[in-house]
Each structure stands twice: as structure tokens, then as C-alpha cells.
Amino acid sequence: MCLASLSFGLLNGQQAGSDQWYKSPEELIRDIYVAVSGKNSESVNWQKVRSMFIDEAVVILRTSRDKSTQFTADGFIKDFKDFYQYPEVQANGFAEKIIRMKTMVYKDIAFIATVYSAEITGSQRPPTHGIDLWLLSKKDGLWKITSVVNEVIPAGEELPDEPEWKF
């Protein structure tokens, strides 16, 4: 995600080399995990990340074992930038990836559930696993994130043994 290699289209909320935004909500969600991963904060294209959200988006993240915090899209990005300032993250980078995804799309709305892993690159600690529940809307042909809520799966725990969590 080198800032110097970005096209004008990308800076305006489009993928480089494309005259369309993401063809599907799944593409957008796959790309946000890639976009927030990097060697350091400077290697992450925060403008691209911001362009994935509507202006009024709501982001609710687990911020400690017993607390979730609500952010705007800009607050979410600031929180991520602050995370990248931790010495271990500065030195090694950070990576998130989707393990599983479940999607429901109807016309111009979408719901996507992801199970993901997140880790400080090269850390001796095992990756953290969590669930993100994304809501998206398509307006003027562009898929955008309207909200996301997050929960961390504690080490040694699994998702409930119920059909809706089998994806």
C-alpha cells in the first residue's frame, strides 16, 4: 500500500485501474483487512481506508475484555494509527486476515460476518481471533461500509455450536 503508487481514482474512493468501485460488498470487506495491514502506519493508505466508509459510519470495537468503544470512521482510523505507534507494532508491522466469511445481499444492502485473525507480524504470541459484523449500503453504484461491530473470541473459546455460526 505505497502512497506514491496510488492513482487519482483511488484517492477519490475508487480502486486503482478501475472505473468502478468494488463490484461486490465481499470485495470491499476483503480489501479492508488487507488495507489496514502493513509494515508500519506509514505503509497503510489511510485515505483508502477512509473512503470505504460513509461519512456517518458507526464503528464499535472491543477495546478491552469488558468494554467496547464506539467510533466514527475517522476515530477508528485514529485508533488504528495510535495502535501502530506501539514499539512492537512499529518494529514488526500488523496483519489481519479473514478466516471465514458469510454474506447476505439484497439489492443495495449487505450484511457480512467475518471470522478473522489479527497479529503483530513475527510476534511470539498467537494471533487473536474475532468476529466482525459489517453492514454495507450501495449508493450511486458504490458499496460503502455503514457500520461494523466487533467481538474478540477469547483464547481457547470457539463460536457457538449453532447453525448460524457454521460458515
N, C-alpha and C positions, 0 to 999 in steps of 0.2 A: 504494500500500500504506500508507494512512494508519492508524496505530494507533487513532486516535479513532473511525474508522468501522467497526471490527471488531465483529461480533456476538459474543454469548456462545458461540454454537455454534462459531464459527471458533476461538476461544480453547481450545475443548475438542477440537480436531482435526477439525472439520467445516467445509465451505465455508459462507460466509455465505449465508443464504437457502435452505439445503438441509437436509433431514433425513437425508441420506446423505453419505458421504464420496465420493470420486471414483468415478464409475461404471465407469471403466476405468483400468488402470495407465498408459495413454498420457496420460490427462488429468492424472494426478498428475505424471508426468515433464514434460509441457509446462509445468505450473504452477510447478514448482520453478525452472525457468530464469527465468520471469517474476518469481517471488518474490525471488530473490537479486539482481535488477537494481534499481537505484534511483539517485536523485539524491545520496544520501549514506546512511551507515549507519542514521541515524535513520528514514529513509523505508522501510527494509526491515523487515518484520514477522518478526523472528527467532523468535517463538513459533510462527508458522505454519510456518516452515521446519522447526523442530524437530519439530513434530507430524507431519511427513511421514515420519519415520524411526521404526523400532522402537528401543527403548531400547538394545539391544545392537548396533546397526548398526555396520558397518565401512566407513570411507571411506578410499580410498587415492588420493592425488593426486600428480601430478608437481609437485614443488616446486623443481626446478632441472633443468638439462639432463641431469644424470646421477644424479638422486636422486628417489625417490618417498617420501612420508611417509604413515604410517597414522594415522588419526584416529578418535576416536569421533564420533558426531553432534555432541556439544557441542564437541569440539575443532575440528571442521570449521567450525562457526559462529564460534568464537573466531578462527580463522584468517581467515575472511571479514571479520569485524569489524576485525581488525588491518589487512587489506588496504585497507579503506575509510578508514583513517586516513592513508594516503599523501596528501600535499598535492594531487597532480593528481587523485586519485580524489575527495577531499573537495570539491574545487572543481567538478568536472565530472560525477561520477557514473560508473556502470558498467553495462554491459548485456551479457547473454548471450542468445543465441537459437539455437534448433535449426535446422540446415540440412536434415538428413535424419534419419529415424528408422526403425528396423527393430524389430518387435515379435514375440515368441513368447509365447503364453499357453496354459497348460494348467491347467485347473481353478483352483486357488488359488495358482498360482505364475506368475511372468512374468519374462522377460528382455527388456530393451530396450537396443538400441545406438543411440547418437545421435552424429552429427557436428554440432558446434556452432561458433559463433563467439563470441568474447568481446572486448570492447573498453572502454577508458576513453572515455566519451562525449566526442565532439568532438576526440579526440586525432589528431595528425597521423600517428601510427603506424598501420599497417594492423591490422585485427583479427587476433587469434590464433585458430587453428583447432585443434580437438582432438576426441577420441573419449571418450565416457563409456559404460561398460558397467554397466548397472543390473540388480540382482536385486530383485524385489519379492515379497511374500507377502500373501495375503488372509487375515485372521483376524477372526472375528466380523463379517464383512461389510465390513471396512476394508482397503483397499490401503495398504501401508506399504513403504518402502524398507528392505531388509535390508542391502544393500551396494552400493557403487559403486567402480569403479576407473577411473582417468583416464589418458590419454596425450595429450600435445601433439603435433600434426602440425607439424614444423619448416617454416618458410617455404620455399617452393619445392618441397616434397615433396607427394606425393599418397598416398592409400591404396593398398595393393597391388592390382594388376590381376588380382584373383581374384573369382569369382562371389559369394562370401560378403560381400565388401565393396562390392558394387554394390547399394546401397539408397538 
